[in-house]
Amino acid sequence: MVPLVERNYNLVELGPRGTGKSHLFQQISPYAHLISGGKATVAKMFVNNSTGQRGLVCLYDVVCFDEISGISFDQKDGINIMKGYMESGEFSRGKESIRADGSLVLVGNFEVDVEHQQHIGHLFGPMPKEMRDDTAFMDRIHAFLPGWDVPKIGKEYLTDHFGLVSDFLSECWTQLRNQSRVSALQNRLFFGGALSGRDINAVNKTASGLLKLLYPGAESVIPDEDLEWAVRIAMEARRRVKEQQKRIGAAEFRNTHFSYAIGEDGVEKFVSTPELQSEHSIGSDPLEPGQVWTISPGGMEEHPGLYRIEVNEGPGSGVKILNKPVPPAFRESMSYAEQNLYARSAQLVGDKEPRHHEFTVQLRAFDVSKSGAKLSVGGLIALCTSLLKRSVRGGLIIVGEIALGGSIEPIHNPVGIAEIAIEKGAIGLLIPVSCRRQLFDLSDDMATKIDIHFYSDAKDALLKAIAE
């Protein structure tokens, strides 16, 4: 519904049949116009040079292209005119520059499995050939709605409550187009460095539209939780666009780690797209502060295994492990991590006093091994980042054991650990420098699939782990 309440908003929705993609723009509002598959003429869309008659984008609030895979323009420059309009809301035909505020919606059917499509190409695959690989066209799309997550319309989704007459509802929507909620984001929301100017504009537009639907009153006070809800949806929908540009191979779109903070002193939070996540891979997105990926080297009776340590800090003192029962080896590792944090707090966390904070710790195992042995370096970094409110770099696995005195213990199987990290989809591996010689045995093929970083002590490990 955002295109109906937001001017010059460009949306793509691809998904299965029967989810009502085109119904909203065909049946609900007289201010929306649906174009079914076939040729679209420049004269009909923008302006007729012969008569001067304005086109659909000037006459309607929303122009929706249905069955987008079959759409084409009658003139070669049709796509270029459309790209120019999507960017600025203006188009030139002859001597005159014409401004319009009609939003564009492109809907189509997605015939294949999403995961399979990401293996063989990108999610814009069902688009017409003039659009599907054009990164400049994609960059003008404000949001990509995952139609595959929308349930098919059925009786269970029909309400028995009162509703609004569609004529009245559509009139409300068209009046909301004259307002903006971007001011509600200013000085409350701060974007991370990965967002470009177009990304910020897209997120602002989507969030503004969502907040208008949630709070139609211009003077409404928007609480932080609803503001954050709208921003997360907006950033996910925009990041989905950027991920497809990245897959096509454009280097300028390689940084897709979208993040935000609520308030100047707020914690930086990262937003990902669900279809990028896999139960077999750790992903490339930074985790929340206090969370780290780590691998236990195992021992005589246990194989190496992947773990995630999750730490939350609050008022109080001490370290409390939530796992029941607590694996004895992990308890020992966290005890080493806790004592090193207290002994080296000035080096690691500056003027913050860790003894005045209580840390709650949870260990999550992702393999057969469950002991959590020799994870104290990962545990220490999790404790530090929870206190510093900083995230560890995305896709990084941290390995190592630190003794009570601060020395880093040797690892007996660094090649095996590196191979597991690659198998789990890690981008980087942070490992003690004492493993450097042994890692010469890592095959050339494996060595090209991961960035290996070495550390000499706890402070070195923390500095190399924290996201820039």
Number of C-alpha atoms within 10 A of each C-alpha: 11 21 27 29 26 28 24 25 27 27 22 24 20 24 23 18 15 14 16 16 22 22 12 14 24 18 12 14 21 15 19 24 20 17 19 16 15 16 13 17 16 22 20 13 20 26 21 15 12 7 8 10 13 17 17 20 24 19 17 18 28 30 26 26 24 22 20 23 21 16 19 19 16 13 13 11 11 17 17 13 17 19 20 15 24 23 18 13 19 18 21 14 15 7 6 8 9 15 15 21 21 26 26 25 22 23 24 23 20 22 13 12 9 16 14 10 15 16 9 9 12 21 23 23 18 21 22 15 14 13 17 18 18 13 18 12 18 21 20 21 25 29 29 23 21 19 21 18 10 14 13 14 12 9 6 6 9 8 8 6 5 6 8 8 9 13 13 10 13 19 13 15 23 20 13 20 19 10 17 19 20 16 10 18 18 11 10 14 17 17 18 15 13 16 22 14 8 15 24 18 14 23 26 23 26 29 27 26 29 25 24 22 17 13 15 17 12 11 7 12 9 14 9 15 10 14 19 17 13 20 24 21 19 27 28 21 25 28 24 23 25 25 20 22 25 18 17 15 11 11 10 8 19 14 14 21 19 25 21 22 17 19 14 11 9 13 17 20 20 20 21 22 16 10 11 15 14 12 8 10 15 23 19 19 22 25 23 21 25 26 26 29 25 27 27 27 23 20 12 5 6 14 13 20 22 23 22 21 22 22 27 21 21 12 10 12 13 14 21 15 17 11 12 7 7 14 15 12 15 21 20 16 23 26 18 23 28 22 16 21 23 14 13 14 18 13 11 22 19 10 9 14 13 21 16 12 17 17 25 16 21 17 21 14 17 15 12 11 17 21 19 30 24 27 28 29 29 33 33 28 29 30 30 26 25 20 21 16 16 22 25 27 19 22 22 30 30 26 25 24 27 23 17 15 10 17 12 20 14 15 20 13 15 22 18 13 23 27 17 16 27 19 14 19 19 23 19 22 24 22 25 24 14 16 17 14 9 13 16 11 11 15 11 9 8 13 16 10 17 19 14 17 17 16 20 13 15 25 16 12 23 23 14 15 25 18 14 10
